Amino acid sequence: MCALAFTDDLVVLSESEAGMRGHLAKLEDFLYKDGMEVNVGKCKALQIQRIPETKRAAVRKEPMFKIGGSTVSTLSTETQLGYLGHEFGHVETLAPNPTRLESMLKSL
């Protein structure tokens, strides 16, 4: 499994939809064994598909994954994602949130 982790945040990466389904199943099993679970309300999915005919990529918008029977919401080009005090979206790759960062630094 390819993943990026920081404290209680986790980004799981896969090269295919089937691979991601397998990763999510392993993650659920691992957490369940330790008495933990995924907060599906805080989860987001992003799938970028290659279109061979045009040699371009497209973002798949329809929901494609479930965790614990609940559907994981899907990111699109119109949505943003907050991660580690930053907002990620299609307009700006990284838009820092100075207020949030200052709050995080004061709590150290």
N, C-alpha and C positions, 0 to 999 in steps of 0.2 A: 504494500500500500504506500502510495506517495502522499505525504501530508505535511502541512506547515502548522506548527502548534505554538501557542503562546498562552500561558496560564490556562484559562478555561475556554479559549478560542481555538478552533480547529478548522483548517481548510483541507479538504480531501480532493485530490486530483486524480483523473483517469483519462486514458486515451479513447475510451469507448463507453457507451451507455451501459452495456453489459458489465464492463469492468467496474463502473461506479456502483451498480447494483450489488455486486459482490463485495466491494469495499464497505458499503453501508451496512450490509448484513454482518460482516466481520466486526465492524465498529459497534453495532447494537449488541452482538454477543459478548464482546469484550466488556462493554459498560455494564450490561446486565449482570455479569458474573461478579462485579464489584458493587452491585446495588445502586448503580447510577443509570440514568436514561438521558436521551437526547431531548432538548427542548425544541420541538419542531417549529414552534412559533418564532424562534430566533434563527431558523435555518433558511438558507436561500440556495437555489440551484442556478447555474449558468452553463448552458451547453452551446458551444460554438461548432457549427457544422461546416464542413468544406463542401462546396458545390463544384464537382469535377468539371462540368461543362463550361463553367465560366471562370474557373480558377479563383473564385472568391469565397468568402465565408459569410455565414448568416447566423444570427442568434435565434435559437429555437425558443418560442414563447410559451407553448403549452406545457403544463406541468408533466413531469416525467418520472418523479421519484416519490416513494412513500417511506416513511420511517415510523415504525410502530403502528401501521395502519393509517397514519395521517399523511396527507399530501404536503410535500415541500413546495413552498411558493417559488416561482421562477423569476429570475431577474431578466429584464429586457433593456433595450437601449433607452427607455424612458425612466428607468428606476435608478436609485442610488443605493449603495450599501455602506453602512457605517462599520468600520473595523479598526480597532486599536486607536480610537480617537480621530480617525480620518474618514472622510466621505469619498467613496469611489463611485464614479459614474462615467457615462460616455462623453460628457463635455470636457471635463478635466479628469485626467487620470488620477490625480491626487489633490484633494482640496483640504488642507489642514483646518482643524477646528481649534483655534488658539485658546478659547475658553475651556474646552474640554482638556486640552493638553496641560494647561496651567493647573487645573483642578487635579489631574493625575499626578503631576509633579509635586504638588503640595501634600498629597497623601503618602508620599514615600517617606 
